[in-house]
Amino acid sequence: MPDLMIKLTADWARRIAQPGRHPPAELAKVLDTFKATLGPPTGTDGETSRYCRVEAADPEHLTALQRSLERLDGVEAAYVKPADEAP
């Protein structure tokens, strides 16, 4: 199954990385609309701490979710990473 990844601005990444913090309202609204969840940052420092996986409830809406996320000011990039294939 392909993964939807997003790269957040440094400000948004700091906001979601803090314990007990919630995603910015704009991001939360898009996630709620698509019944998606935001995973933790892929790393703990530097550039990797700005990347997160987004889990979509309905994989058929992955492209629409990606496009909605790309429009947010705090999202620098949103892309669908193809599923790993066996050789």
Number of C-alpha atoms within 10 A of each C-alpha: 9 12 17 20 20 22 22 23 16 15 10 17 21 13 15 18 16 9 7 7 10 12 15 12 9 12 19 15 12 17 21 10 11 17 14 18 15 17 12 16 19 14 12 11 9 8 13 12 18 25 22 20 20 22 18 19 13 11 15 9 11 21 14 12 23 20 13 16 22 17 12 15 12 18 19 16 17 24 19 15 12 10 9 9 6 4 3
